[in-house]
């Protein structure tokens, strides 16, 4: 297997560092050190911390591909795809011992006001994510396995945002309580009436 | 009216600065400057940025007293108290042009891992807040104006976390869309079935 390029190593190190310490809590020096690279060579690959943050967000999103794929898995009924999608995300949050939260949510709160580029990318990622959930909600509503009195778009937004809020709480309390409450409430509240 | 003490001025300045710039994005110097105080006198009143952050959280919580009072206003039916509570919070978020979000949510994501003191205070504040909502949910469930198949605690947690997630999105997009979707979905989903 070829050795990953330094650029790739820096992106991977940035995902770890930014996810753990946040944008303002991480310096370019921290990221370069985590990648085992001299600070000077960081700047051969990235212009700024803002630029590496955007690359790290894309890498983080790619790493979530298996959870995203559940939403597209047509072998499962759509309401189960949604439930399993969030269960998979919760498992990942749990593996990180609830210490890191969701990097997309973290960055939204932390740097949306500071970095127009990061803000645009975060909006794109949330847009794709919402659309994938909305598509499952629509399918479930059409076949009668999910209530129809909430617009599919509202239900998708509400679910995703409720999950981000639950992750925030799980990070604060370092416990799965809020994530479990999310899974229980989401399933019951969206069931057909 | 007596001139507010320097300590009070520093706390007020810290709420503004920390809410706008975040914990890691604000220095003690920034806070002292916003208070019109020399950095040296900051340390006459507070030991560290962590200590002022906890005091600022308490002040922020006190400022939310009018929204909190809605949850206790027994002249209103309990389900309306919940709806008006969140509507009042959304109005406050909107007045800040969606740029600052909820300081309690922001701090939870940003510094829960860095500061055990801030983390404990944030957990206390979220605990009080959840309990106040839960009390309304219980009352509404008892009188049949809210569905009973979700435990009152789960419903309260879910609502509060969904709101925090919606605020996160409103901050990212600088728009009220997620807050409006929250209000619509929350009312419908918790109505009696």
Interface residues (C-beta under 8 A of the other chain):
Chain A: X20 X22 X24 X25 X99 X101 X105 X106 X108 X109 X110 X112 X113 X114 X119 X122 X123 X126 X149 X150 X151 X153 X154 X155 X157 X158 X160 X161 X162 X163 X164 X165 X166 X168 X169 X171 X172 X173 X174 X177 X178 X181 X182 X184 X185 X186 X188 X189 X190 X193
Chain B: X20 X22 X23 X24 X25 X99 X101 X105 X106 X108 X109 X110 X112 X113 X114 X119 X122 X123 X126 X149 X150 X151 X153 X154 X155 X157 X158 X160 X161 X162 X163 X164 X165 X166 X168 X169 X171 X172 X173 X174 X177 X178 X181 X182 X184 X185 X186 X188 X189 X190 X193
